[in-house]
Amino acid sequence: MFSGSMVALATPMYADGSLDWDSLHNLVEWHIEQGTRALVAVGTTGESATLDVNEHVEVIRRVVDQVAGRIPVIAGTGANSTTEAIELTENAAKCGADACLLVTPYYNKPTQEGLFQHFKAVAKAVAIPQILYNVPGRTAVDMLPDTVERLAPIGNIVGIKEATGDLQRARELVERLPRDFAIYSGDDATSLELMLLGGRGSISVTANVAPAAVAQMCDAALNGDAETARAIDQRIQILHKVLFVESNPIPVKWALREMGRIDSGIRLPLTPLSSCHHATVREALRSAGVL
C-alpha cells in the first residue's frame, strides 16, 4: 500500500514555540518535488509529544489538505492511553489521512498481551489502515514478533515500522509475516539492508534534509538494484549517524534551520542543538551535498 521513502516530517516552529504554518507548507511542497513517496505527519520527529490535541489534529488536517492526494499522508496517532490513541486516530481519519502510525504505548510498559489488546482495540474502533511502530529505545517496551504475528490477521493493521535497527529481527519478521503485511525501517542506518531483506520502505529522519537521495536509494533498493542503492546510501551514511548526536528531532531541526528551511523553534523539554555539535552537523550536511 505504501512504499519507498516516507519522511518522518519535522513540525516547523517559530522561536517562541508557536507553529510555523508557512514553513510547513513549503516543506510539504519540497518533499513532493524531491520524490518523497509519503509524508508521516506528527510522529516522533514531528514532536507529537509536545503538541496538544488541537495542534496535532490541525497539523494533520493542513498536510492532508495541501497534499490533496498527490502522495499518501500517514498520521502519527499513537499514545500510551488506548482511549487517546483511538481519539487521535478517529480525528486523523476525519481529516482524510491515508493511514495512521501508532507507536507502542510508552512509559506504562504494557505486557505483550497488553500491546495486543491495545492495537486490536484501536483497529476495531477506527477502520483506517494502521501501521504499528516499535521503537523500544524511546518507549521502554519492545513488541516481539509473536505479538506482531498475532496482530497481522487484523484486516486494517497493514504493517509495522521496526526501529530497533536489529536486522535479525527484521529478517524474522519478513519470514514470519504474510507477504501483504508491510515491514518498514525506522532506523536510517540499517534501512537499506532491511529493504534488501524484503522490507517495503523507510520512515526516515534523514529524508528531512536529503529527500531526493533517500527517495532514490529506496527506489533502487526496492527495484533490486543493490549496487546503486548502496552507492547512494554511502554518501548519506554520515547523516544517519550525525542526525542522532542528540535526541531526535533536535539535530534534524537544527539542520533544517541551517539549510534555511525552518525557523529555530523547538519545544521544551527539548532544547536547541548544543553548540559543540554545530560544526559536526554542518560538515555532515556539506559532505552529503545538501548544504
N, C-alpha and C positions, 0 to 999 in steps of 0.2 A: 504493500500500500504506500509506504513512504520509504525512500532510499536515497543514498548519496550523502552529500554534505548538508547537515541540518545545524544551523548555528544556534548555540545557546545564547540568545541575544541579550546583550547588556541593556539596562534601562538607564538612559541618559538623565542626569540631574544637574541643576544649577548648583553653585557653591553653597547655597543655603539649604540644599536638600530637596527643593521642590522639583517636580518632574518637568523635563525639558521636551515638550511635545514636538517642537520643530526638529530637534536633533534626532528624535526617534523616527520621525517621518523620513529624514534624509538617510538614516541608517537602513531602513527597510528598502528604500529605492536602490541604494548602493548594493545591498545584498542580492537583490533581484538582477541587477545589471551584471554583477560579478559571477553569476551562475550558482549561487546557493540554492539548494533544492527544496528546503523547507525552513521555516522560522519557528524556533521554540521561544515563546514569549513568557516572561515571568517565571523562569526556572531559577536555579541557584545563582547563575551568573546575572540574572535579571533582578537580583535582590528581593526575591519573593518574601524572604523572612522579615524584611523591614518595611514592606508596603502594607497599608491597611487594605481591608477587603474592597472598598470602593476604588482605590487606586489600582489594585490588582486587576479587577474586572475592567476598569477603564483602559488600561494598557492593552489587554486582550482585544477589547472592542475596537480600539483605534487601529491596531495592527491588522485585524481581520478586515475592517472596512477599507483600509488603504490597499492591502494586497489584492482584494477584490477577485480572489480565485486564481491569481496568476501562479502561485505556488501554495502548497499546504501551510497552514498555521497550526502549530501544536501548542496548546496552552498548558503551562505548569499549574496543576491544581492539587498537588499533594499537601497533606497536613498530618500532624500527629493525632488529630481528633478525626474519627471517621465521619462524624456529623459535619465538621467543617470541610473535609475533603469532598463530601457529597455536595455541599452548598457551592463550593467553588467550581466543581465540575458541572453542576447544573447551570451556573452562570456562564461558563465558557461555552456550553452547548447553545445557550440562548444567544450568545454573541456571534455564533456561526463558526467557531473553531472546527477544524477538521478532525482533531483528536486531542486527547489530554495526556499529559505526562505526570505520573503520580509517584512521588518518592516514598520509600518505606517510612513509616511513622518514626520520627526521631525522638530522642530523649527518653520516652517512656519504655523503650526496649521490649516490645512485644515478643512473645514466643512465635515459633513458626506457625502454629495454629492461629495465633492472633493475626499474623500477617495474612494468612489465607482468608480468614473471615473478614478482615478489613477490606482487602481488594475485591473480594466476592461481593460484599455489601455495596461498594461504590459502583461496581459494574452492573449490579442488579438495579440500582437506583437510577442510573443515567445510561442511556443507550449508546452514547457517543463512543467511538473507538478509543481504547485506553492502552497506554504503554506503561509498563511497570518501570521503576527506576531504583536500582540497587547501588547504593554508594555508602558502604559501611564506614568509610573513613570520616564521614560527616554525620552519620545518623546513629552510630553505635549499635546498629543491628544489621546483620547480614542475611539476606533472603537466599536460602540454599536452593540448589537445583531441584530437589524434591518438591519444594513448595511451588516453584515456578511451573514444574510439570503438572502439579495439581491444578493450577490456575489456567493453564494453556487451553483446556477444552471450553472455557467460558467464552462464548462467541465474540463479545466485543473487547476482550483482552487480546490485543493483536501483536504484542511484542514486549521486549524488555531492553532498557538501557542499562548495560552492565558496566559499571565504573570501577570495578576492583583492579583493573589492569592485569588480572591473572589470566593468561592465555590458556592455561589448562582448564580453568573454569569455563572460559569461552568455548573451548573445544567440547567440553562435556555438554554444555547447553545445546550446541549445534547438533550433537549426536543424539541427544535425548528428546528434543522438542520437535513437534511437527514441522514440516517444511514450510508451511504457510505462517508460522509463528516467527516474527522478525526479531533478530538479535542485533542491537546497535551498540557501538562502542561509546562509552562515556569517559574514555581515557585517551587523550590525543596521542600520547607517546606510543600506544600499542594499537591504535585504531586501524592502521594499515594491515597489520598481521591478523587482527580479528576479522577484517573483511575477506582476507585471503583464505581464512578458515571457513567462511560461509556466512559471515555477518552481512547485513544489508546496508550499513552506512555508519556515519559517525555523528553524534550530537556533540558538537565541537565548541570548545572555548577558543582555540586558535583561529577558527574561522571568523571570529570577530574582527581580527586585524589582517588576516590573509585569506579572504573569502575565495578569491579566484584559485589560488594554489590548492587550498583544501578541497574545493569542488573538483578540480582537475585530478587530484590524487585519488579521491574517492571514485570518480568515474572510471579511471584507469583500472583501479583495483577490482571494481565490480564487473568490468569487462574482461578480466583475466589478464590484463597487461601488467604483470607484476614488476617488470623492469622499469617501465615508465613511472608507475606509482612509487616505486622505491626512490627513483631519482628525484621526483618532486618532494617526497617526504624528507629526504635527506637535507634538502635546502631549508626546510622549515622545522626540523627537529629541535633546533635551538629555541624556537618559540614554545614548543611543547613543554620544555623544561623551565624557561625563564618566566613564563606567564603564571608559574606557581611558586615563585620565590617568597611570596606571602599569600595568605588565603585568597582564593578566587572569590569575588572578582576584583580585588584590589589592584593587581598588576595590569589586568586587561583594561580596566577603566583608565588607569594612568596612561597606558599605551595609546588608547583611542584619543585621549586628550592631546598627547604628544603628536599624533597624526592630524590633529585639527578637526576631529570628527565629533567630539562631545566636549562639554564643559567639565569642570573638575569635581562635580558633586558626587558624594558617596555618603551613605547614612550610617550613623553610629548604631551598633558598636564597631562597625568597620571604619577604618581611618585611611587617609591617603597613603600611597606607597611611600615607605621610608626613603629618605634621601640617599641612603647608602646603596640603594638598588637602582637609582635612576640611570646611571651610566650603563649598567648591565642590561637593563631592559632596552634602553635606547640603542645600544650596539647590536642587540639581537634583532631589533626591527630593521636596522640597516643591513645586517648580514642576510636577513631573509628577503631583502629587496622590497620592503613595504613602507619604508620611511625615506 
